[in-house]
Amino acid sequence: MTEEHNPIEDGYAILHNEDYEAPYRGKIIGNEGWLFNTSRRATSLNGEWAFAHDLHFNGLRSKWFQMEPAAPEDRYFPYDWDPFNSDTTTVPSNWQTEDERLYLFEGAGWYARTISKADLPDAARHFLRIGAAAYECKVFLNGAYLGRHQGASTPFAVELTDQLRDGDNYLMLCVDNLRTLDRVPMRHTDWFNYGGVYREVEIYSTPEAIVRDMFVSLVPDGAFNKIRIEAELDGALAEARF
């Protein structure tokens, strides 16, 4: 224990902080960050991930996402899960079908894995794309909060570039399937959100300038041999006109 921390006081504060979600309510991952994946080559992150279920959201309270590899005796109190010495689960999947004990579980599931930058293509930018996660997914890389996405059936993408570092990088996802009054389904319904990352997880590596969106139409002057292409660009050429 160092002079800066009192484990008992810190642990009490963590357990009784009922506004623990406040720092994560912003940074919505929406359609404006969407990355088209058609014809793009991807680095797959499917396979075995470290996993823990988290009934009381202790992971957000005690900031599991800031953990890096360390010996158990060197860990600072408190922690309930070591993502670098953990049970694993398969991605994509949902925890109900992976573990019968979690069949009716509602709460958070934490996923963690290491990404080596050397395993990624040499490119200017890197984007994480998740095919679907039920119901809300918060994304963390190397201890930094990158944003959250709501909606159990839709894919989403978030840029990793600024947080990637040479060597190993630590990616964590906090997924929860809670039924609430502002989610679908609500608390009283005839179906249930299975929880987890249940579609593919990939990293797309791109040049500095990328096409965010494109619309192709006929030129409205009766000349059927002409078309108009409108492209939304992101990056070095964002102000260019074609």
Phi, psi and omega per residue, in radians:
M1 nan 2.302 3.121
T2 -1.638 2.961 3.132
E3 -1.168 -0.415 -3.059
E4 -1.370 -0.308 -3.002
H5 -2.290 2.463 2.969
N6 -2.028 1.884 -3.040
P7 -0.975 -0.670 -3.112
I8 -1.165 -0.822 3.138
E9 -1.147 -0.751 -3.140
D10 -1.122 -0.737 3.122
G11 -1.099 -0.702 3.101
Y12 -1.094 -0.776 -3.135
A13 -1.095 -0.697 -3.137
I14 -1.129 -0.846 -3.067
L15 -1.145 -0.515 -3.034
H16 -1.886 0.257 3.071
N17 -1.514 1.776 -3.091
E18 -1.517 -0.021 3.061
D19 -1.920 0.592 -3.046
Y20 -1.124 -0.378 -3.104
E21 -1.501 -0.158 -3.046
A22 -0.931 -0.759 -3.102
P23 -1.183 -0.176 -3.017
Y24 -1.976 0.167 -3.098
R25 -1.400 -0.346 3.100
G26 -1.564 -2.883 3.117
K27 0.934 1.002 3.113
I28 -1.240 2.272 3.047
I29 -1.562 1.849 -3.077
G30 -2.050 -2.885 -3.072
N31 -1.240 -0.337 -3.128
E32 -1.166 -0.349 3.096
G33 -1.711 0.184 -3.052
W34 -1.112 2.446 3.097
L35 -2.126 2.084 3.098
F36 -1.183 2.327 -3.089
N37 -1.874 -0.031 3.113
T38 -1.091 2.241 3.109
S39 1.240 0.015 3.080
R40 -1.572 2.485 3.061
R41 -1.499 2.476 -3.048
A42 -2.190 2.718 2.962
T43 -1.740 2.001 -3.060
S44 -1.310 2.396 2.999
L45 -1.943 0.248 3.081
N46 -1.178 2.682 3.125
G47 2.236 -2.601 -3.061
E48 -1.455 2.218 3.046
W49 -2.137 2.581 2.941
A50 -1.091 2.536 -3.046
F51 -2.597 2.513 2.988
A52 -2.613 2.455 2.998
H53 -1.583 2.630 -2.911
D54 -2.464 1.542 -3.015
L55 -1.104 -0.699 -3.018
H56 -1.846 0.280 3.106
F57 0.995 0.667 3.080
N58 -1.132 -0.455 3.142
G59 -1.105 -0.698 3.073
L60 -1.285 -0.672 -3.126
R61 -1.082 -0.795 -3.062
S62 -1.808 0.158 2.981
K63 1.030 1.023 3.059
W64 -0.991 -0.544 -3.047
F65 -1.158 -0.210 3.107
Q66 -1.578 -0.054 -3.093
M67 -1.280 2.525 3.003
E68 -2.244 2.923 -3.072
P69 -0.993 2.345 3.118
A70 -2.836 2.732 3.047
A71 -1.194 2.534 -3.112
P72 -0.930 -0.675 -3.101
E73 -1.236 -0.248 3.133
D74 -1.694 -0.018 -3.131
R75 -1.247 2.479 3.079
Y76 -1.491 2.350 3.118
F77 -1.188 2.496 -0.055
P78 -1.789 2.684 2.938
Y79 -2.610 2.512 -3.093
D80 -1.965 -0.128 -3.085
W81 -2.639 2.349 3.049
D82 -1.894 1.800 -3.071
P83 -1.125 -0.220 -3.126
F84 -1.747 0.037 3.066
N85 -2.592 1.348 -2.837
S86 -2.479 2.790 2.864
D87 -1.106 2.811 -3.103
T88 -2.187 2.858 3.005
T89 -2.447 2.872 -3.120
T90 -1.621 2.353 3.016
V91 -1.990 2.228 0.063
P92 -1.487 2.603 3.049
S93 -3.064 3.137 2.943
N94 -2.228 2.682 -2.964
W95 -1.256 -0.362 3.098
Q96 -1.124 -0.681 -3.112
T97 -1.542 -0.264 3.103
E98 -1.482 -0.510 -3.061
D99 -2.552 1.948 -3.084
E100 -1.062 -0.400 3.104
R101 -1.183 -0.326 -3.115
L102 -1.801 0.291 -3.019
Y103 -1.028 -0.652 3.137
L104 -1.910 0.306 -3.046
F105 -1.267 2.276 2.963
E106 -2.131 2.180 -3.110
G107 2.818 -2.649 -3.103
A108 -1.778 2.559 2.954
G109 -2.152 2.266 -3.124
W110 -1.813 2.289 3.094
Y111 -2.063 2.412 -3.133
A112 -2.534 2.527 3.022
R113 -2.780 2.805 3.107
T114 -1.687 2.415 3.047
I115 -2.107 2.178 3.047
S116 -1.587 2.221 3.139
K117 -1.081 -0.483 3.131
A118 -1.145 -0.358 3.130
D119 -1.493 -0.117 3.127
L120 -1.661 2.638 3.065
P121 -1.021 2.629 3.070
D122 -1.302 1.787 -3.049
A123 -2.555 2.849 -3.093
A124 -1.299 -0.557 -3.041
R125 -2.412 2.665 -3.141
H126 -2.398 2.333 -3.092
F127 -2.189 2.350 3.010
L128 -1.560 2.253 3.076
R129 -2.134 2.213 3.112
I130 -2.015 2.170 -3.058
G131 -1.136 -0.641 3.057
A132 -3.094 2.541 3.057
A133 -2.545 2.311 -3.039
A134 -1.873 2.177 0.010
Y135 -1.884 -0.692 3.090
E136 -2.005 2.491 -3.129
C137 -2.258 2.136 3.013
K138 -1.780 2.366 -3.033
V139 -1.972 2.274 3.113
F140 -2.262 2.437 3.064
L141 -2.364 2.149 3.141
N142 0.908 0.697 3.089
G143 1.488 -0.110 -3.124
A144 -1.693 2.402 3.089
Y145 -1.470 2.120 -3.077
L146 -1.734 -0.343 3.111
G147 2.510 3.067 -3.125
R148 -2.355 2.620 3.134
H149 -2.228 2.369 3.067
Q150 -1.984 2.491 3.126
G151 2.163 2.003 -2.942
A152 -1.359 -0.203 -2.990
S153 -2.096 0.092 -3.026
T154 -2.023 2.477 3.073
P155 -1.312 2.798 3.109
F156 -2.689 2.807 -3.090
A157 -2.422 2.560 3.100
V158 -2.486 2.445 -3.097
E159 -1.394 2.373 -3.140
L160 -1.787 -0.200 -2.859
T161 -0.858 -0.902 -3.008
D162 -1.211 -0.367 -3.105
Q163 -1.757 -0.181 3.109
L164 -1.235 2.470 3.109
R165 -2.294 2.840 3.094
D166 -1.093 2.573 -3.131
G167 1.482 -2.548 -3.072
D168 -1.432 2.479 3.066
N169 -2.187 2.531 -3.021
Y170 -1.982 1.911 -3.094
L171 -1.766 2.265 3.085
M172 -2.306 2.479 3.075
L173 -2.163 2.264 3.025
C174 -1.888 1.935 -3.080
V175 -1.973 2.322 3.052
D176 -2.295 2.585 -3.102
N177 -2.058 0.506 -3.121
L178 -1.097 2.430 2.971
R179 -1.517 2.208 3.130
T180 -2.351 3.037 -3.078
L181 -1.241 -0.309 -3.122
D182 -1.970 0.380 3.085
R183 -2.164 2.884 3.078
V184 -2.031 2.103 0.025
P185 -1.392 2.793 3.040
M186 -1.407 -2.917 -2.973
R187 -1.220 -0.556 -3.127
H188 -1.966 1.902 -3.034
T189 -2.743 3.018 -3.134
D190 -1.825 0.232 3.034
W191 -2.510 2.963 -2.920
F192 -2.385 2.423 3.075
N193 -1.367 1.893 2.915
Y194 -1.147 2.478 -3.018
G195 -1.799 2.626 3.006
G196 2.267 3.114 3.074
V197 -1.570 1.738 -2.927
Y198 -1.937 0.158 2.944
R199 -2.302 3.078 -2.958
E200 -1.061 2.619 3.043
V201 -2.130 2.242 -3.036
E202 -2.521 2.779 2.976
I203 -2.027 2.249 3.078
Y204 -1.872 2.253 -3.128
S205 -1.897 2.275 -2.967
T206 -2.340 2.898 2.942
P207 -1.166 3.092 3.119
E208 -1.085 -0.747 -3.130
A209 -1.712 2.256 3.115
I210 -2.279 2.757 3.047
V211 -1.585 2.073 3.101
R212 -1.451 -0.708 -3.095
D213 -2.685 2.735 -3.131
M214 -2.606 2.455 3.109
F215 -2.322 2.215 -3.121
V216 -2.017 2.266 -3.120
S217 -2.534 2.844 3.013
L218 -1.284 2.568 3.052
V219 -1.236 2.214 -3.014
P220 -1.363 0.935 3.092
D221 -2.299 0.285 3.116
G222 1.473 -0.116 -3.127
A223 -1.539 1.726 -3.022
F224 -1.310 -0.082 3.111
N225 -1.655 0.198 3.131
K226 -2.162 2.516 3.077
I227 -2.302 2.772 3.061
R228 -2.014 2.350 3.092
I229 -2.076 2.120 3.068
E230 -1.948 2.162 -3.098
A231 -2.165 2.379 3.021
E232 -1.727 2.061 -3.065
L233 -1.840 2.690 3.112
D234 -2.376 2.224 3.124
G235 2.105 -2.622 -2.992
A236 -1.068 -0.508 -3.088
L237 -1.796 0.330 -3.009
A238 -1.041 -0.501 -3.106
E239 -1.646 -0.023 -3.105
A240 -1.272 2.649 3.099
R241 -2.158 2.478 -3.113
F242 -2.184 nan nan
